[in-house]
Amino acid sequence: MGSSIFYKVLLPPFFMKVVIFNDTQNFNGSLNFINNRFKKDEKRFWNYKKYIPFLMKKIKSIDNLNKEDFQLIKTYFYEGRYNSRLLNSHQWHCNQKIADLNRMIKKEQFLLNFISQEKLSQKCRRKVNVHVNQNKKAFEEKKQEYFSYIAKQKRNFEGQKELFEKLKNNSLIDLKSTPLKQKEGEIYQKGVDVLMAIDLVNLAHTPSAYDVAIILSGDTDLIEAVKLIETLGKTAIIFSYHAPGNPKRSNISDLMTVGKFINLKDFTDEEIFEMSDLREDGGEN
């Protein structure tokens, strides 16, 4: 009996192995929706040093998992990667649009100057004035959008470089990036969902790689990967934002029908504060 007890003492405790799969752009999109409920000077940004331990604690409240012990094995960050060439191309495109708007504003002003010299009824002159001024205002607002977009992408580029620098020496974090794309002034990521799906499935086939996948994404393209890992006995827990009946306020669609879905919309302010920090940019998106 003594040897049996000694054997039990030597056995390691049982842990459910957890891997976090974080589509950072998608996860940030969820926070953008959440930030709509905060005032400008109260808006937040995710802090991975806070939300990773918080999510590990949060999954213990899920049915059938609340008696389990969890061990975080790895967090994968999936992110579209900036580069100087992309940023320069984007700025050039935006500057071209700004130049076009300046020409349109000049044309409107020319029209305004022209009618001031013509014999028109007061009613007609007033209508033209209103029309021209409305157009000029719309063009000026559009110009400011392009200026803001240029500044935002520069901030994102610098912020990403800082984040990558912080993550590169963390043994529990693996950074996986794909080059960002640009089309007609719009910067977007491509291939991140495919990369994440491949890792979900490949690791699920690797003995003892993980038991639980925490997925920080609402990308519908992950549905088949999630279904597959569940057939392999893995548990998928999806954190994303969904506002029922409002597709424009949702970062998820059919993916919430597979795995265990936890709606970030239902998190209290205190929970969001525990996962994030206050922005220092005046709340700009």
C-alpha positions as CSV (number, residue, x, y, z in Angstrom):
1,M,0.0,0.0,0.0
2,G,2.9,2.3,0.8
3,S,4.3,2.0,-2.7
4,S,0.9,2.7,-4.2
5,I,0.7,6.0,-2.2
6,F,4.2,6.9,-3.3
7,Y,3.3,6.3,-6.9
8,K,0.3,8.6,-6.7
9,V,2.4,11.4,-5.2
10,L,4.8,11.2,-8.1
11,L,1.9,11.6,-10.7
12,P,1.6,15.1,-12.0
13,P,-1.7,16.8,-11.5
14,F,-4.1,16.7,-14.5
15,F,-4.4,20.0,-16.5
16,M,-6.5,20.9,-19.5
17,K,-4.0,22.3,-21.9
18,V,-5.1,25.7,-23.3
19,V,-3.9,27.5,-26.4
20,I,-5.2,31.0,-27.3
21,F,-5.7,31.8,-31.0
22,N,-5.9,35.6,-31.3
23,D,-6.9,37.3,-34.5
24,T,-5.9,40.7,-33.2
25,Q,-7.7,42.8,-35.8
26,N,-10.9,41.0,-35.2
27,F,-10.5,41.1,-31.4
28,N,-9.8,44.8,-31.6
29,G,-13.0,45.2,-33.7
30,S,-15.0,43.8,-30.8
31,L,-13.5,46.4,-28.5
32,N,-14.4,49.1,-30.9
33,F,-18.0,48.1,-30.5
34,I,-17.7,48.0,-26.8
35,N,-16.1,51.4,-26.8
36,N,-19.3,52.9,-28.2
37,R,-20.7,52.7,-24.7
38,F,-17.9,54.8,-23.2
39,K,-17.3,58.5,-23.3
40,K,-14.5,59.8,-25.5
41,D,-12.0,60.1,-22.6
42,E,-13.0,56.6,-21.2
43,K,-12.3,54.5,-24.3
44,R,-10.1,51.5,-23.9
45,F,-7.5,49.4,-25.6
46,W,-6.7,45.7,-25.0
47,N,-3.7,44.9,-22.9
48,Y,-2.6,41.3,-23.5
49,K,-0.9,41.1,-20.1
50,K,-4.4,41.7,-18.6
51,Y,-6.8,39.9,-20.9
52,I,-4.9,36.6,-21.2
53,P,-5.0,35.9,-17.5
54,F,-8.6,37.2,-17.3
55,L,-9.8,34.8,-20.1
56,M,-8.0,31.9,-18.4
57,K,-10.0,32.7,-15.3
58,K,-13.2,33.4,-17.3
59,I,-13.4,29.9,-18.9
60,K,-13.6,28.3,-15.5
61,S,-17.2,29.6,-15.2
62,I,-18.3,27.7,-18.3
63,D,-20.5,24.7,-17.8
64,N,-18.6,21.3,-17.8
65,L,-15.3,23.2,-17.4
66,N,-15.8,24.8,-14.0
67,K,-14.1,21.9,-12.2
68,E,-11.1,21.7,-14.4
69,D,-7.6,23.0,-13.9
70,F,-6.1,24.8,-16.9
71,Q,-2.6,25.4,-18.1
72,L,-1.8,28.0,-20.7
73,I,0.6,26.4,-23.2
74,K,0.8,29.1,-25.8
75,T,-0.9,32.3,-27.2
76,Y,-0.7,32.8,-31.0
77,F,-1.1,36.3,-32.2
78,Y,-2.3,36.6,-35.9
79,E,-1.8,40.0,-37.4
80,G,-1.6,41.8,-40.7
81,R,1.9,43.3,-40.9
82,Y,2.7,46.9,-41.9
83,N,5.7,47.9,-43.9
84,S,7.1,51.3,-45.0
85,R,6.3,50.7,-48.7
86,L,2.7,49.9,-47.9
87,L,2.4,53.0,-45.7
88,N,4.0,55.3,-48.4
89,S,1.6,53.9,-51.1
90,H,-1.4,54.4,-48.8
91,Q,-0.3,58.0,-48.1
92,W,0.2,58.7,-51.8
93,H,-3.3,57.4,-52.6
94,C,-4.9,59.5,-49.9
95,N,-3.0,62.6,-51.0
96,Q,-4.3,62.0,-54.6
97,K,-7.9,61.9,-53.2
98,I,-7.3,65.1,-51.2
99,A,-6.0,66.9,-54.3
100,D,-9.1,65.8,-56.2
101,L,-11.3,67.2,-53.5
102,N,-9.4,70.5,-53.5
103,R,-10.1,70.8,-57.2
104,M,-13.8,70.1,-56.6
105,I,-13.9,72.7,-53.9
106,K,-12.3,75.2,-56.3
107,K,-15.0,74.4,-58.9
108,E,-17.7,75.0,-56.4
109,Q,-16.2,78.3,-55.4
110,F,-15.9,79.3,-59.0
111,L,-19.6,78.6,-59.5
112,L,-20.3,80.7,-56.4
113,N,-18.3,83.6,-57.8
114,F,-19.9,83.2,-61.2
115,I,-23.5,83.5,-60.0
116,S,-22.6,86.5,-57.9
117,Q,-22.1,88.4,-61.2
118,E,-25.2,87.1,-62.9
119,K,-28.7,88.5,-62.7
120,L,-30.7,85.8,-60.8
121,S,-33.7,85.9,-58.7
122,Q,-33.1,86.0,-54.9
123,K,-34.8,82.6,-54.6
124,C,-32.6,81.1,-57.3
125,R,-29.4,82.7,-55.9
126,R,-30.2,81.4,-52.4
127,K,-30.8,77.8,-53.6
128,V,-27.5,77.8,-55.5
129,N,-25.6,79.3,-52.5
130,V,-27.1,76.5,-50.2
131,H,-26.2,73.8,-52.7
132,V,-22.6,75.0,-53.3
133,N,-21.9,75.5,-49.6
134,Q,-23.3,72.0,-48.8
135,N,-21.0,70.5,-51.4
136,K,-18.0,72.4,-50.1
137,K,-18.7,71.3,-46.6
138,A,-19.0,67.7,-47.6
139,F,-15.8,67.9,-49.6
140,E,-13.9,69.5,-46.7
141,E,-15.2,66.8,-44.3
142,K,-14.1,64.1,-46.7
143,K,-10.6,65.7,-46.9
144,Q,-10.4,65.5,-43.1
145,E,-11.3,61.8,-43.2
146,Y,-8.3,61.2,-45.5
147,F,-6.0,63.2,-43.3
148,S,-7.2,61.3,-40.2
149,Y,-6.8,58.0,-42.0
150,I,-3.2,58.8,-42.9
151,A,-2.5,59.7,-39.3
152,K,-4.3,56.6,-38.0
153,Q,-2.3,54.3,-40.1
154,K,1.0,55.9,-39.0
155,R,-0.1,55.4,-35.4
156,N,-1.0,51.8,-36.1
157,F,2.4,51.2,-37.8
158,E,4.3,52.6,-34.8
159,G,2.1,50.8,-32.3
160,Q,2.5,47.5,-34.2
161,K,6.3,47.9,-34.2
162,E,6.2,48.5,-30.4
163,L,4.0,45.5,-29.8
164,F,6.1,43.2,-32.0
165,E,9.2,44.2,-30.0
166,K,7.5,43.4,-26.7
167,L,6.2,40.0,-27.9
168,K,9.4,38.7,-29.6
169,N,11.1,37.6,-26.4
170,N,8.0,36.1,-24.7
171,S,8.3,32.3,-24.8
172,L,4.5,31.8,-24.2
173,I,3.6,34.0,-27.2
174,D,4.1,33.1,-30.9
175,L,3.6,36.0,-33.4
176,K,2.3,35.0,-36.8
177,S,1.8,37.7,-39.4
178,T,0.8,38.1,-43.0
179,P,1.5,41.2,-45.1
180,L,-1.2,43.8,-45.1
181,K,-2.8,44.7,-48.5
182,Q,-3.9,48.0,-49.9
183,K,-6.6,48.6,-52.5
184,E,-7.9,52.1,-53.5
185,G,-6.6,53.6,-50.2
186,E,-8.1,50.9,-48.0
187,I,-5.6,48.9,-45.9
188,Y,-6.8,45.4,-45.0
189,Q,-5.4,42.0,-43.9
190,K,-5.7,38.9,-45.9
191,G,-4.8,35.3,-45.1
192,V,-5.0,35.5,-41.3
193,D,-8.1,33.4,-41.1
194,V,-6.5,30.7,-43.2
195,L,-3.3,30.7,-41.1
196,M,-5.3,30.4,-37.9
197,A,-7.5,27.6,-39.3
198,I,-4.4,25.6,-40.4
199,D,-2.9,26.0,-36.9
200,L,-6.1,25.0,-35.2
201,V,-6.4,21.8,-37.2
202,N,-2.7,20.9,-37.3
203,L,-2.2,21.3,-33.5
204,A,-5.4,19.4,-32.9
205,H,-3.7,16.4,-34.7
206,T,-0.6,16.9,-32.6
207,P,-0.6,14.6,-29.5
208,S,-1.1,16.7,-26.3
209,A,-0.8,20.0,-28.1
210,Y,-4.0,21.4,-26.5
211,D,-7.3,20.3,-25.1
212,V,-9.0,23.7,-25.2
213,A,-8.8,26.4,-27.9
214,I,-9.7,29.9,-26.9
215,I,-10.5,31.7,-30.2
216,L,-10.5,35.5,-30.1
217,S,-12.2,36.0,-33.5
218,G,-15.7,36.1,-35.0
219,D,-14.5,35.2,-38.5
220,T,-17.0,32.9,-40.2
221,D,-14.3,31.3,-42.3
222,L,-13.2,29.4,-39.1
223,I,-16.4,27.4,-38.9
224,E,-15.1,24.2,-40.6
225,A,-11.9,24.3,-38.6
226,V,-13.8,24.6,-35.3
227,K,-16.1,21.7,-36.3
228,L,-13.2,19.5,-37.2
229,I,-11.2,20.1,-33.9
230,E,-14.4,19.3,-32.0
231,T,-14.7,15.9,-33.7
232,L,-11.1,15.3,-32.5
233,G,-12.3,15.8,-28.9
234,K,-11.1,19.4,-28.5
235,T,-13.1,22.2,-26.8
236,A,-13.4,25.4,-28.7
237,I,-14.3,28.6,-26.8
238,I,-15.1,31.6,-28.9
239,F,-14.9,35.2,-27.6
240,S,-16.4,37.8,-29.9
241,Y,-19.0,40.6,-30.0
242,H,-22.6,40.0,-31.2
243,A,-25.6,42.4,-31.0
244,P,-28.7,40.4,-31.8
245,G,-30.7,41.8,-34.8
246,N,-28.0,44.3,-35.7
247,P,-25.4,42.9,-38.2
248,K,-23.5,46.2,-38.3
249,R,-22.9,45.9,-34.5
250,S,-21.6,42.3,-34.6
251,N,-18.1,40.9,-35.1
252,I,-19.4,37.4,-35.6
253,S,-22.1,35.5,-37.5
254,D,-22.4,31.8,-38.0
255,L,-19.3,31.0,-35.9
256,M,-21.4,31.5,-32.8
257,T,-23.3,28.3,-33.7
258,V,-20.3,26.1,-33.1
259,G,-18.1,25.6,-30.1
260,K,-18.9,27.5,-26.9
261,F,-19.6,31.2,-27.6
262,I,-19.1,33.9,-25.1
263,N,-20.4,37.3,-26.1
264,L,-18.1,40.2,-25.2
265,K,-21.2,42.4,-25.4
266,D,-22.4,40.9,-22.1
267,F,-19.2,41.8,-20.2
268,T,-19.6,44.4,-17.5
269,D,-17.6,47.6,-17.5
270,E,-15.6,46.3,-14.6
271,E,-14.7,43.1,-16.7
272,I,-13.6,45.3,-19.7
273,F,-11.5,47.5,-17.4
274,E,-9.8,44.4,-16.0
275,M,-8.9,43.3,-19.6
276,S,-7.8,46.7,-20.9
277,D,-6.2,50.1,-20.3
278,L,-7.3,53.6,-20.9
279,R,-6.4,55.1,-24.2
280,E,-4.0,58.0,-24.3
281,D,-5.0,59.3,-27.7
282,G,-8.2,61.1,-26.7
283,G,-10.3,58.1,-27.7
284,E,-9.6,58.2,-31.4
285,N,-10.3,55.0,-33.4
